[in-house]
Amino acid sequence: MKVYAINGSPRKNKNTATLLQKALDGVKESTKDKEIETEIINLYDLNYTGCKSCFACKRVGGASYGKCPVKDDIQEVLEKVSQADGLILGSPIYFGNITGQLLSFLERLLFPYLVYDKNHSSIAPKKMPTAFIYTMNALEEYMDKSGYLSNFNNIESALGHILTKPLVMYSNNTYQFDDYSKYKADAFSQDEKAEHRKVQFPLDCQKAFELGASLIK
Ligand SMILES: Cc1cc2nc3c(=O)[nH]c(=O)nc-3n(C[C@H](O)[C@H](O)[C@H](O)COP(=O)(O)O)c2cc1C
């Protein structure tokens, strides 16, 4: 069995990557009796684009029906992930939404499985459990009132419709710089950020662990 975490952050050891690793630790812990392998895929290491709208995946009788035919670095990942036993997606929030890199990945993964029939049915070969971890500067109240949740809901509904409804967690008010004093960032209080990092981030790590632990039933 294999569970993948997809890191939609360019940073490999910051907020998103840390929480993804905790979620994978939770998966491992909860499935001790099963042979489960876990892997983090860092999207920013790969050279690929979003969907090119070639529609080869929808061409009746075509060799690529139900599959993305575009040959680039993401092709092998799509193959692997389509057979996964669990999929955990993680993204920092950029301008109120998931990163372009993660959205491009999801276009390539999900669109070939979406059938343009009356029910918009899904021909995904496997419907593995999924989860979404979002990290952002915004406080929870701001996230609620500024439309982030409706953006998240769009991608979660596509994922839910084509694969499975994701478990979801947010990590708010994240620590963005190692040393705030070196950057022009007076919108934030370094002390308040540091305190939040010390008190809340470990709780978020625990939440990510629990999310991972409840992924595989
Ligand atoms: C280009 C860019 C845009 C961002 N836009 C937002 C935003 O709209 N809302 C927000 O809350 N945080 C925003 N952030 C902050 C990140 O979402 C936040 O620091 C995140 O936790 C970083 O994740 P990482 O540490 O895994 O890279 C932005 C950061 C960058 C670099």
The ligand as an SDF file (V2000), in Angstrom:
LIG
                    3D

 31 33  0  0  0  0  0  0  0  0999 V2000
    3.3270   34.6660   -3.4110 C   0  0  0  0  0  0  0  0  0  0  0  0
    2.7060   34.5500   -2.0470 C   0  0  0  0  0  0  0  0  0  0  0  0
    1.3740   34.8890   -1.8610 C   0  0  0  0  0  0  0  0  0  0  0  0
    0.7730   34.7390   -0.6090 C   0  0  0  0  0  0  0  0  0  0  0  0
   -0.5580   35.0620   -0.4800 N   0  0  0  0  0  0  0  0  0  0  0  0
   -1.1670   34.8380    0.7030 C   0  0  0  0  0  0  0  0  0  0  0  0
   -2.5680   35.1050    0.8550 C   0  0  0  0  0  0  0  0  0  0  0  0
   -3.2570   35.5220   -0.0580 O   0  0  0  0  0  0  0  0  0  0  0  0
   -3.1200   34.8670    2.0600 N   0  0  0  0  0  0  0  0  0  0  0  0
   -2.4100   34.3700    3.1240 C   0  0  0  0  0  0  0  0  0  0  0  0
   -2.9890   34.1500    4.1720 O   0  0  0  0  0  0  0  0  0  0  0  0
   -1.0870   34.0960    3.0030 N   0  0  0  0  0  0  0  0  0  0  0  0
   -0.4520   34.3130    1.8280 C   0  0  0  0  0  0  0  0  0  0  0  0
    0.8780   34.0220    1.6880 N   0  0  0  0  0  0  0  0  0  0  0  0
    1.6110   33.4220    2.8550 C   0  0  0  0  0  0  0  0  0  0  0  0
    1.7230   31.8930    2.7780 C   0  0  0  0  0  0  0  0  0  0  0  0
    0.5110   31.2860    2.3820 O   0  0  0  0  0  0  0  0  0  0  0  0
    2.0990   31.2980    4.1300 C   0  0  0  0  0  0  0  0  0  0  0  0
    3.2240   31.9320    4.6640 O   0  0  0  0  0  0  0  0  0  0  0  0
    2.2990   29.7960    4.0180 C   0  0  0  0  0  0  0  0  0  0  0  0
    2.1410   29.1840    5.2910 O   0  0  0  0  0  0  0  0  0  0  0  0
    3.6760   29.4400    3.4810 C   0  0  0  0  0  0  0  0  0  0  0  0
    3.8120   28.0350    3.3920 O   0  0  0  0  0  0  0  0  0  0  0  0
    5.2510   27.3490    3.3680 P   0  0  0  0  0  0  0  0  0  0  0  0
    5.9260   27.7510    4.6230 O   0  0  0  0  0  0  0  0  0  0  0  0
    4.9660   25.9080    3.3020 O   0  0  0  0  0  0  0  0  0  0  0  0
    5.9550   27.8280    2.1390 O   0  0  0  0  0  0  0  0  0  0  0  0
    1.5200   34.2040    0.4820 C   0  0  0  0  0  0  0  0  0  0  0  0
    2.8890   33.8990    0.2860 C   0  0  0  0  0  0  0  0  0  0  0  0
    3.4750   34.0660   -0.9550 C   0  0  0  0  0  0  0  0  0  0  0  0
    4.9460   33.7100   -1.1400 C   0  0  0  0  0  0  0  0  0  0  0  0
  1  2  1  0
  2  3  1  0
  2 30  2  0
  3  4  2  0
  4  5  1  0
  4 28  1  0
  5  6  2  0
  6  7  1  0
  6 13  1  0
  7  8  2  0
  7  9  1  0
  9 10  1  0
 10 11  2  0
 10 12  1  0
 12 13  2  0
 13 14  1  0
 14 15  1  0
 14 28  1  0
 15 16  1  0
 16 17  1  0
 16 18  1  0
 18 19  1  0
 18 20  1  0
 20 21  1  0
 20 22  1  0
 22 23  1  0
 23 24  1  0
 24 25  2  0
 24 26  1  0
 24 27  1  0
 28 29  2  0
 29 30  1  0
 30 31  1  0
M  END
$$$$
